[in-house]
Amino acid sequence: MLIISCIAFAYILNNIIEILLESKASESNFQLEFVTMNQFMSEKLITERLRVRIRSHFELIWNE
């Protein structure tokens, strides 16, 4: 019973770590996309008001 419990614990712990790493990678990807979007808007001389609306929309989509 002890061996089975240890194996189950290791399996569960491994799954938790994978979820956290995936979440971290996803967050990093979001930050990179956000920086790229800001650079694009600067290059295209998008107005500040529109930039704020675009960022808000992008964050809303990300949070969903």
mmCIF file as gemmi writes it, N, C-alpha and C atoms, coordinates in Angstrom:
data_model
loop_
_atom_site.group_PDB
_atom_site.id
_atom_site.type_symbol
_atom_site.label_atom_id
_atom_site.label_alt_id
_atom_site.label_comp_id
_atom_site.label_asym_id
_atom_site.label_entity_id
_atom_site.label_seq_id
_atom_site.pdbx_PDB_ins_code
_atom_site.Cartn_x
_atom_site.Cartn_y
_atom_site.Cartn_z
_atom_site.occupancy
_atom_site.B_iso_or_equiv
_atom_site.pdbx_formal_charge
_atom_site.auth_seq_id
_atom_site.auth_asym_id
_atom_site.pdbx_PDB_model_num
ATOM 1 N N . MET Axp A 1 ? 0.827 -1.186 0 1 0 ? 1 A 1
ATOM 2 C CA . MET Axp A 1 ? 0 0 0 1 0 ? 1 A 1
ATOM 3 C C . MET Axp A 1 ? 0.882 1.265 0 1 0 ? 1 A 1
ATOM 4 N N . LEU Axp A 2 ? 1.977 1.202 0.718 1 0 ? 2 A 1
ATOM 5 C CA . LEU Axp A 2 ? 2.887 2.349 0.794 1 0 ? 2 A 1
ATOM 6 C C . LEU Axp A 2 ? 3.504 2.647 -0.57 1 0 ? 2 A 1
ATOM 7 N N . ILE Axp A 3 ? 3.9 1.641 -1.286 1 0 ? 3 A 1
ATOM 8 C CA . ILE Axp A 3 ? 4.499 1.833 -2.607 1 0 ? 3 A 1
ATOM 9 C C . ILE Axp A 3 ? 3.477 2.428 -3.573 1 0 ? 3 A 1
ATOM 10 N N . ILE Axp A 4 ? 2.262 1.916 -3.541 1 0 ? 4 A 1
ATOM 11 C CA . ILE Axp A 4 ? 1.218 2.444 -4.422 1 0 ? 4 A 1
ATOM 12 C C . ILE Axp A 4 ? 0.919 3.899 -4.08 1 0 ? 4 A 1
ATOM 13 N N . SER Axp A 5 ? 0.9 4.221 -2.798 1 0 ? 5 A 1
ATOM 14 C CA . SER Axp A 5 ? 0.664 5.606 -2.371 1 0 ? 5 A 1
ATOM 15 C C . SER Axp A 5 ? 1.779 6.524 -2.847 1 0 ? 5 A 1
ATOM 16 N N . CYS Axp A 6 ? 3.016 6.065 -2.754 1 0 ? 6 A 1
ATOM 17 C CA . CYS Axp A 6 ? 4.159 6.875 -3.211 1 0 ? 6 A 1
ATOM 18 C C . CYS Axp A 6 ? 4.099 7.103 -4.72 1 0 ? 6 A 1
ATOM 19 N N . ILE Axp A 7 ? 3.747 6.08 -5.46 1 0 ? 7 A 1
ATOM 20 C CA . ILE Axp A 7 ? 3.634 6.213 -6.913 1 0 ? 7 A 1
ATOM 21 C C . ILE Axp A 7 ? 2.517 7.187 -7.275 1 0 ? 7 A 1
ATOM 22 N N . ALA Axp A 8 ? 1.371 7.073 -6.601 1 0 ? 8 A 1
ATOM 23 C CA . ALA Axp A 8 ? 0.254 7.973 -6.865 1 0 ? 8 A 1
ATOM 24 C C . ALA Axp A 8 ? 0.64 9.41 -6.514 1 0 ? 8 A 1
ATOM 25 N N . PHE Axp A 9 ? 1.321 9.603 -5.388 1 0 ? 9 A 1
ATOM 26 C CA . PHE Axp A 9 ? 1.754 10.941 -4.988 1 0 ? 9 A 1
ATOM 27 C C . PHE Axp A 9 ? 2.708 11.544 -6.018 1 0 ? 9 A 1
ATOM 28 N N . ALA Axp A 10 ? 3.66 10.747 -6.49 1 0 ? 10 A 1
ATOM 29 C CA . ALA Axp A 10 ? 4.618 11.225 -7.484 1 0 ? 10 A 1
ATOM 30 C C . ALA Axp A 10 ? 3.907 11.586 -8.791 1 0 ? 10 A 1
ATOM 31 N N . TYR Axp A 11 ? 2.935 10.788 -9.181 1 0 ? 11 A 1
ATOM 32 C CA . TYR Axp A 11 ? 2.182 11.049 -10.403 1 0 ? 11 A 1
ATOM 33 C C . TYR Axp A 11 ? 1.398 12.354 -10.283 1 0 ? 11 A 1
ATOM 34 N N . ILE Axp A 12 ? 0.723 12.545 -9.163 1 0 ? 12 A 1
ATOM 35 C CA . ILE Axp A 12 ? -0.062 13.76 -8.938 1 0 ? 12 A 1
ATOM 36 C C . ILE Axp A 12 ? 0.852 14.978 -8.892 1 0 ? 12 A 1
ATOM 37 N N . LEU Axp A 13 ? 1.952 14.874 -8.186 1 0 ? 13 A 1
ATOM 38 C CA . LEU Axp A 13 ? 2.908 15.975 -8.09 1 0 ? 13 A 1
ATOM 39 C C . LEU Axp A 13 ? 3.468 16.33 -9.465 1 0 ? 13 A 1
ATOM 40 N N . ASN Axp A 14 ? 3.764 15.34 -10.258 1 0 ? 14 A 1
ATOM 41 C CA . ASN Axp A 14 ? 4.267 15.574 -11.614 1 0 ? 14 A 1
ATOM 42 C C . ASN Axp A 14 ? 3.233 16.322 -12.458 1 0 ? 14 A 1
ATOM 43 N N . ASN Axp A 15 ? 1.972 15.935 -12.351 1 0 ? 15 A 1
ATOM 44 C CA . ASN Axp A 15 ? 0.914 16.619 -13.106 1 0 ? 15 A 1
ATOM 45 C C . ASN Axp A 15 ? 0.765 18.069 -12.672 1 0 ? 15 A 1
ATOM 46 N N . ILE Axp A 16 ? 0.853 18.327 -11.39 1 0 ? 16 A 1
ATOM 47 C CA . ILE Axp A 16 ? 0.765 19.697 -10.885 1 0 ? 16 A 1
ATOM 48 C C . ILE Axp A 16 ? 1.91 20.538 -11.422 1 0 ? 16 A 1
ATOM 49 N N . ILE Axp A 17 ? 3.109 19.997 -11.41 1 0 ? 17 A 1
ATOM 50 C CA . ILE Axp A 17 ? 4.28 20.723 -11.911 1 0 ? 17 A 1
ATOM 51 C C . ILE Axp A 17 ? 4.129 21.007 -13.402 1 0 ? 17 A 1
ATOM 52 N N . GLU Axp A 18 ? 3.631 20.048 -14.163 1 0 ? 18 A 1
ATOM 53 C CA . GLU Axp A 18 ? 3.424 20.262 -15.599 1 0 ? 18 A 1
ATOM 54 C C . GLU Axp A 18 ? 2.409 21.373 -15.854 1 0 ? 18 A 1
ATOM 55 N N . ILE Axp A 19 ? 1.347 21.404 -15.07 1 0 ? 19 A 1
ATOM 56 C CA . ILE Axp A 19 ? 0.336 22.45 -15.223 1 0 ? 19 A 1
ATOM 57 C C . ILE Axp A 19 ? 0.935 23.811 -14.921 1 0 ? 19 A 1
ATOM 58 N N . LEU Axp A 20 ? 1.714 23.911 -13.864 1 0 ? 20 A 1
ATOM 59 C CA . LEU Axp A 20 ? 2.343 25.186 -13.507 1 0 ? 20 A 1
ATOM 60 C C . LEU Axp A 20 ? 3.331 25.644 -14.575 1 0 ? 20 A 1
ATOM 61 N N . LEU Axp A 21 ? 4.118 24.73 -15.103 1 0 ? 21 A 1
ATOM 62 C CA . LEU Axp A 21 ? 5.074 25.087 -16.153 1 0 ? 21 A 1
ATOM 63 C C . LEU Axp A 21 ? 4.355 25.525 -17.427 1 0 ? 21 A 1
ATOM 64 N N . GLU Axp A 22 ? 3.276 24.854 -17.748 1 0 ? 22 A 1
ATOM 65 C CA . GLU Axp A 22 ? 2.491 25.224 -18.921 1 0 ? 22 A 1
ATOM 66 C C . GLU Axp A 22 ? 1.878 26.609 -18.747 1 0 ? 22 A 1
ATOM 67 N N . SER Axp A 23 ? 1.413 26.883 -17.554 1 0 ? 23 A 1
ATOM 68 C CA . SER Axp A 23 ? 0.837 28.194 -17.257 1 0 ? 23 A 1
ATOM 69 C C . SER Axp A 23 ? 1.896 29.284 -17.366 1 0 ? 23 A 1
ATOM 70 N N . LYS Axp A 24 ? 3.086 29.007 -16.865 1 0 ? 24 A 1
ATOM 71 C CA . LYS Axp A 24 ? 4.185 29.965 -16.928 1 0 ? 24 A 1
ATOM 72 C C . LYS Axp A 24 ? 4.577 30.238 -18.384 1 0 ? 24 A 1
ATOM 73 N N . ALA Axp A 25 ? 4.642 29.195 -19.192 1 0 ? 25 A 1
ATOM 74 C CA . ALA Axp A 25 ? 4.987 29.357 -20.608 1 0 ? 25 A 1
ATOM 75 C C . ALA Axp A 25 ? 3.9 30.15 -21.321 1 0 ? 25 A 1
ATOM 76 N N . SER Axp A 26 ? 2.669 29.889 -20.98 1 0 ? 26 A 1
ATOM 77 C CA . SER Axp A 26 ? 1.561 30.609 -21.595 1 0 ? 26 A 1
ATOM 78 C C . SER Axp A 26 ? 1.61 32.091 -21.222 1 0 ? 26 A 1
ATOM 79 N N . GLU Axp A 27 ? 1.911 32.384 -19.967 1 0 ? 27 A 1
ATOM 80 C CA . GLU Axp A 27 ? 2.03 33.771 -19.512 1 0 ? 27 A 1
ATOM 81 C C . GLU Axp A 27 ? 3.187 34.471 -20.224 1 0 ? 27 A 1
ATOM 82 N N . SER Axp A 28 ? 4.284 33.771 -20.394 1 0 ? 28 A 1
ATOM 83 C CA . SER Axp A 28 ? 5.44 34.325 -21.086 1 0 ? 28 A 1
ATOM 84 C C . SER Axp A 28 ? 5.09 34.624 -22.552 1 0 ? 28 A 1
ATOM 85 N N . ASN Axp A 29 ? 4.345 33.73 -23.163 1 0 ? 29 A 1
ATOM 86 C CA . ASN Axp A 29 ? 3.913 33.933 -24.544 1 0 ? 29 A 1
ATOM 87 C C . ASN Axp A 29 ? 3.011 35.156 -24.648 1 0 ? 29 A 1
ATOM 88 N N . PHE Axp A 30 ? 2.122 35.33 -23.683 1 0 ? 30 A 1
ATOM 89 C CA . PHE Axp A 30 ? 1.239 36.496 -23.662 1 0 ? 30 A 1
ATOM 90 C C . PHE Axp A 30 ? 2.056 37.781 -23.577 1 0 ? 30 A 1
ATOM 91 N N . GLN Axp A 31 ? 3.051 37.808 -22.699 1 0 ? 31 A 1
ATOM 92 C CA . GLN Axp A 31 ? 3.884 39 -22.546 1 0 ? 31 A 1
ATOM 93 C C . GLN Axp A 31 ? 4.616 39.321 -23.845 1 0 ? 31 A 1
ATOM 94 N N . LEU Axp A 32 ? 5.123 38.302 -24.514 1 0 ? 32 A 1
ATOM 95 C CA . LEU Axp A 32 ? 5.819 38.508 -25.787 1 0 ? 32 A 1
ATOM 96 C C . LEU Axp A 32 ? 4.864 39.062 -26.844 1 0 ? 32 A 1
ATOM 97 N N . GLU Axp A 33 ? 3.675 38.514 -26.921 1 0 ? 33 A 1
ATOM 98 C CA . GLU Axp A 33 ? 2.678 39.009 -27.87 1 0 ? 33 A 1
ATOM 99 C C . GLU Axp A 33 ? 2.298 40.45 -27.559 1 0 ? 33 A 1
ATOM 100 N N . PHE Axp A 34 ? 2.193 40.777 -26.287 1 0 ? 34 A 1
ATOM 101 C CA . PHE Axp A 34 ? 1.83 42.124 -25.869 1 0 ? 34 A 1
ATOM 102 C C . PHE Axp A 34 ? 2.904 43.125 -26.278 1 0 ? 34 A 1
ATOM 103 N N . VAL Axp A 35 ? 4.163 42.765 -26.087 1 0 ? 35 A 1
ATOM 104 C CA . VAL Axp A 35 ? 5.278 43.634 -26.475 1 0 ? 35 A 1
ATOM 105 C C . VAL Axp A 35 ? 5.289 43.816 -27.988 1 0 ? 35 A 1
ATOM 106 N N . THR Axp A 36 ? 5.098 42.732 -28.72 1 0 ? 36 A 1
ATOM 107 C CA . THR Axp A 36 ? 5.068 42.804 -30.183 1 0 ? 36 A 1
ATOM 108 C C . THR Axp A 36 ? 3.931 43.697 -30.661 1 0 ? 36 A 1
ATOM 109 N N . MET Axp A 37 ? 2.78 43.562 -30.022 1 0 ? 37 A 1
ATOM 110 C CA . MET Axp A 37 ? 1.627 44.385 -30.394 1 0 ? 37 A 1
ATOM 111 C C . MET Axp A 37 ? 1.913 45.865 -30.126 1 0 ? 37 A 1
ATOM 112 N N . ASN Axp A 38 ? 2.532 46.173 -28.997 1 0 ? 38 A 1
ATOM 113 C CA . ASN Axp A 38 ? 2.87 47.564 -28.679 1 0 ? 38 A 1
ATOM 114 C C . ASN Axp A 38 ? 3.865 48.144 -29.678 1 0 ? 38 A 1
ATOM 115 N N . GLN Axp A 39 ? 4.845 47.35 -30.083 1 0 ? 39 A 1
ATOM 116 C CA . GLN Axp A 39 ? 5.815 47.815 -31.073 1 0 ? 39 A 1
ATOM 117 C C . GLN Axp A 39 ? 5.131 48.083 -32.409 1 0 ? 39 A 1
ATOM 118 N N . PHE Axp A 40 ? 4.238 47.197 -32.799 1 0 ? 40 A 1
ATOM 119 C CA . PHE Axp A 40 ? 3.514 47.373 -34.053 1 0 ? 40 A 1
ATOM 120 C C . PHE Axp A 40 ? 2.684 48.656 -34.02 1 0 ? 40 A 1
ATOM 121 N N . MET Axp A 41 ? 1.991 48.881 -32.911 1 0 ? 41 A 1
ATOM 122 C CA . MET Axp A 41 ? 1.152 50.073 -32.808 1 0 ? 41 A 1
ATOM 123 C C . MET Axp A 41 ? 1.997 51.346 -32.824 1 0 ? 41 A 1
ATOM 124 N N . SER Axp A 42 ? 3.187 51.287 -32.241 1 0 ? 42 A 1
ATOM 125 C CA . SER Axp A 42 ? 4.079 52.446 -32.275 1 0 ? 42 A 1
ATOM 126 C C . SER Axp A 42 ? 4.562 52.725 -33.696 1 0 ? 42 A 1
ATOM 127 N N . GLU Axp A 43 ? 4.922 51.666 -34.395 1 0 ? 43 A 1
ATOM 128 C CA . GLU Axp A 43 ? 5.396 51.825 -35.773 1 0 ? 43 A 1
ATOM 129 C C . GLU Axp A 43 ? 4.311 52.388 -36.692 1 0 ? 43 A 1
ATOM 130 N N . LYS Axp A 44 ? 3.075 51.992 -36.463 1 0 ? 44 A 1
ATOM 131 C CA . LYS Axp A 44 ? 1.965 52.424 -37.324 1 0 ? 44 A 1
ATOM 132 C C . LYS Axp A 44 ? 1.307 53.715 -36.837 1 0 ? 44 A 1
ATOM 133 N N . LEU Axp A 45 ? 1.888 54.318 -35.8 1 0 ? 45 A 1
ATOM 134 C CA . LEU Axp A 45 ? 1.403 55.591 -35.253 1 0 ? 45 A 1
ATOM 135 C C . LEU Axp A 45 ? -0.084 55.543 -34.869 1 0 ? 45 A 1
ATOM 136 N N . ILE Axp A 46 ? -0.462 54.48 -34.193 1 0 ? 46 A 1
ATOM 137 C CA . ILE Axp A 46 ? -1.831 54.327 -33.697 1 0 ? 46 A 1
ATOM 138 C C . ILE Axp A 46 ? -2.039 55.31 -32.545 1 0 ? 46 A 1
ATOM 139 N N . THR Axp A 47 ? -3.188 55.943 -32.5 1 0 ? 47 A 1
ATOM 140 C CA . THR Axp A 47 ? -3.458 56.915 -31.433 1 0 ? 47 A 1
ATOM 141 C C . THR Axp A 47 ? -3.5 56.228 -30.072 1 0 ? 47 A 1
ATOM 142 N N . GLU Axp A 48 ? -3.197 56.988 -29.032 1 0 ? 48 A 1
ATOM 143 C CA . GLU Axp A 48 ? -3.151 56.435 -27.682 1 0 ? 48 A 1
ATOM 144 C C . GLU Axp A 48 ? -4.514 55.895 -27.247 1 0 ? 48 A 1
ATOM 145 N N . ARG Axp A 49 ? -5.564 56.586 -27.614 1 0 ? 49 A 1
ATOM 146 C CA . ARG Axp A 49 ? -6.911 56.142 -27.251 1 0 ? 49 A 1
ATOM 147 C C . ARG Axp A 49 ? -7.216 54.771 -27.849 1 0 ? 49 A 1
ATOM 148 N N . LEU Axp A 50 ? -6.868 54.591 -29.112 1 0 ? 50 A 1
ATOM 149 C CA . LEU Axp A 50 ? -7.096 53.305 -29.765 1 0 ? 50 A 1
ATOM 150 C C . LEU Axp A 50 ? -6.175 52.229 -29.18 1 0 ? 50 A 1
ATOM 151 N N . ARG Axp A 51 ? -4.959 52.597 -28.843 1 0 ? 51 A 1
ATOM 152 C CA . ARG Axp A 51 ? -4.033 51.639 -28.225 1 0 ? 51 A 1
ATOM 153 C C . ARG Axp A 51 ? -4.608 51.089 -26.923 1 0 ? 51 A 1
ATOM 154 N N . VAL Axp A 52 ? -5.158 51.973 -26.121 1 0 ? 52 A 1
ATOM 155 C CA . VAL Axp A 52 ? -5.746 51.548 -24.846 1 0 ? 52 A 1
ATOM 156 C C . VAL Axp A 52 ? -6.895 50.576 -25.089 1 0 ? 52 A 1
ATOM 157 N N . ARG Axp A 53 ? -7.731 50.877 -26.074 1 0 ? 53 A 1
ATOM 158 C CA . ARG Axp A 53 ? -8.86 49.997 -26.389 1 0 ? 53 A 1
ATOM 159 C C . ARG Axp A 53 ? -8.375 48.633 -26.891 1 0 ? 53 A 1
ATOM 160 N N . ILE Axp A 54 ? -7.343 48.641 -27.716 1 0 ? 54 A 1
ATOM 161 C CA . ILE Axp A 54 ? -6.802 47.382 -28.249 1 0 ? 54 A 1
ATOM 162 C C . ILE Axp A 54 ? -6.2 46.553 -27.125 1 0 ? 54 A 1
ATOM 163 N N . ARG Axp A 55 ? -5.415 47.195 -26.252 1 0 ? 55 A 1
ATOM 164 C CA . ARG Axp A 55 ? -4.817 46.479 -25.12 1 0 ? 55 A 1
ATOM 165 C C . ARG Axp A 55 ? -5.892 45.896 -24.208 1 0 ? 55 A 1
ATOM 166 N N . SER Axp A 56 ? -6.928 46.672 -23.949 1 0 ? 56 A 1
ATOM 167 C CA . SER Axp A 56 ? -8.018 46.19 -23.094 1 0 ? 56 A 1
ATOM 168 C C . SER Axp A 56 ? -8.697 44.974 -23.708 1 0 ? 56 A 1
ATOM 169 N N . HIS Axp A 57 ? -8.927 45.035 -24.998 1 0 ? 57 A 1
ATOM 170 C CA . HIS Axp A 57 ? -9.552 43.918 -25.693 1 0 ? 57 A 1
ATOM 171 C C . HIS Axp A 57 ? -8.648 42.682 -25.65 1 0 ? 57 A 1
ATOM 172 N N . PHE Axp A 58 ? -7.363 42.887 -25.881 1 0 ? 58 A 1
ATOM 173 C CA . PHE Axp A 58 ? -6.399 41.797 -25.861 1 0 ? 58 A 1
ATOM 174 C C . PHE Axp A 58 ? -6.349 41.143 -24.479 1 0 ? 58 A 1
ATOM 175 N N . GLU Axp A 59 ? -6.349 41.955 -23.422 1 0 ? 59 A 1
ATOM 176 C CA . GLU Axp A 59 ? -6.336 41.425 -22.062 1 0 ? 59 A 1
ATOM 177 C C . GLU Axp A 59 ? -7.633 40.679 -21.744 1 0 ? 59 A 1
ATOM 178 N N . LEU Axp A 60 ? -8.745 41.199 -22.231 1 0 ? 60 A 1
ATOM 179 C CA . LEU Axp A 60 ? -10.032 40.542 -22.014 1 0 ? 60 A 1
ATOM 180 C C . LEU Axp A 60 ? -10.041 39.154 -22.642 1 0 ? 60 A 1
ATOM 181 N N . ILE Axp A 61 ? -9.56 39.068 -23.869 1 0 ? 61 A 1
ATOM 182 C CA . ILE Axp A 61 ? -9.485 37.772 -24.554 1 0 ? 61 A 1
ATOM 183 C C . ILE Axp A 61 ? -8.563 36.828 -23.792 1 0 ? 61 A 1
ATOM 184 N N . TRP Axp A 62 ? -7.431 37.336 -23.324 1 0 ? 62 A 1
ATOM 185 C CA . TRP Axp A 62 ? -6.477 36.499 -22.592 1 0 ? 62 A 1
ATOM 186 C C . TRP Axp A 62 ? -7.092 35.953 -21.317 1 0 ? 62 A 1
ATOM 187 N N . ASN Axp A 63 ? -7.808 36.8 -20.591 1 0 ? 63 A 1
ATOM 188 C CA . ASN Axp A 63 ? -8.387 36.374 -19.311 1 0 ? 63 A 1
ATOM 189 C C . ASN Axp A 63 ? -9.509 35.358 -19.486 1 0 ? 63 A 1
ATOM 190 N N . GLU Axp A 64 ? -10.153 35.385 -20.625 1 0 ? 64 A 1
ATOM 191 C CA . GLU Axp A 64 ? -11.193 34.389 -20.87 1 0 ? 64 A 1
ATOM 192 C C . GLU Axp A 64 ? -10.56 33.075 -21.238 1 0 ? 64 A 1
